[in-house]
Amino acid sequence: MNTRDSDDQILDFVGDITRDVGAVQAGILEQILAKNANVEYFKRHGLCGVPSRDDFKRAMPLSSYTDIESDITRMASGDDSRILTDAPVRQMLTSSGTSGGKQKLFPKSETYDIESVLMNRISRACLNKQIPIQGKSLQFIYVRKPGVTPGGVVTCSGLSGYFTSPAFLNRKIDPSSGFTSPDQVLLCVDFDQSSYAHLLCGLVQSTQVATLGAPFASTLVRSMKRLSDCWRDLCQDIRSGKVNSNIISDLSVKHAVNAVLRKPNPELADAIERECSKKNWRGIITRLFPNARVIQTIVTGSMQQYVPVIDFLSGELPIASPLYASSECSSLGVNLSPLSPPSPILYTIFPSFAYYEFLPVNCKNSSSGDLVELADVELGKEYELVITNRAGLYRYRVGDVLRVVDFYNSAPQFAFVRRAGVLLSVDTDKTDELELHTAVVNACSLLPQDVFVVDYTSRVDLCSHPGHYVVYWELSLPVSDSSVELLKLKECCSMLESSLSVVYLRNRREGSVGAMEIKLLQNGTFDRIVDYVVSNREGSVAQFKVPRCARDPTMIDILESNVVRSIQATHIPLPRL
Ligand code: AMP
């Protein structure tokens, strides 16, 4: 299949590949086993020569990141021996997932980018089938500079790698569709410049914009916040027909954006100014982009929390949540009916990129013997996704829980249920219970000796821009104004932040996550929460465990109405050494 094929050809291909997913999966596993037969990891698990599928299933255990971390470290340091893969790995993907606070790295397969292009192409064909899109797309795409490990391995995120890859850059460009931003803007690594340039290019072509979006909903919301900060400058540039060099200093971006601006357009500038200066921004997207028909962005999992604000800004345009993707495997799934609400958003796992197995949730031993193949998952059941890929992951637990909701031909269609263990997430940061607990313990060590935290919980507050983490503390003593100074709470806030993962710290530095807040509670607040929970659910006080993330609205009300003092971090945190 070629990504330049017509929509009909693409959809025929999807039909063919999903007809017998069991056979496709068997073929993929055989290819992976034949290619990597001589790697150390296989020998370590007693596999010699090219193992059969049955040998693999018998001998290969489930794995998680800690099981392969030392192998990955060796590969990243330039060790070219056959550790996890037959061919040396020259590129690694930086995941937003972390392990022990450090960013996870995954070997990148040679086919990763081309698979991503293919999945994006399929996703576009599916959307076109439901609602023929005529016009351009304002996509808020941001890339980061790649890194290099001491061993010379290039590292970057899956998204940055994809948008800078030849597979993407050599795509067929249709001037009447495609992105409103030129590639120079997509490739700019400075958020302030690229977000401004995206907005400017989108606004000057506003009547041609048919879809708006960003890979993740958090990025779309952040980009719209940027609009609220800089619409006056944008109007000025549209009025003069020239981009402000103080805002866009990158020459290639400036030239490319000036070529889009072409000439002064005071009427358009006035119209934008009229809309943006109104107090109420409800429906601002449709007011500025009158022909926009769809918002394209991932809104499942932790991104679901942004649906209300996107609905507000877009005046409830339909949202198409196109893909389910990860560093472990380019694109895990595609949404074949992106405009089918109110039914749940479903992703069809694409059977030809990796070998997928499924660990039933709540199974007794969670061992490899419990794994179920893609073709054998059962309707209505929940599973944790386990991947074997071409890049050296074998029976690797991704940590995502999926529910089988339907089938497309023989391919199961999954609803994303949750990422196992994630407690707090604003953007790409994913903080689990242990990370939060360690941070709280570190911060508590700064309190005076006779003061301790009786109990704590947390939540994400999205009323601020950007959203931020709130940690609620009930202390062992009543809090008065005079005691607050003594308690060194600002230092506690900083310690909480600097104890979190590298992805959290990077997001804080880059401004996609706001400063952490500690809210001190009146004494007895957690007793009130216990009373509420126990009276509303069947259970005993003895069994009750404080949820470390408050999601229940009544519980949040109890917490908020008992806050006696709140303190927010002032500095951008540095990682703890
Ligand atoms: P990363 O390793 O940074 O690429 O992050 C991959 C993870 O992001 C996945 O394992 C999921 O937990 C999450 N993710 C990606 N796509 C989606 C989606 N469409 N819905 C919900 N979560 C997603």
Residues whose N, C-alpha, C, O or C-beta is under 5 A from the ligand:
A	BS01	AMP	T94 S95 S96 G97 I298 T300 G301 L323 Y324 A325 S326 S327 D400 F416 R419
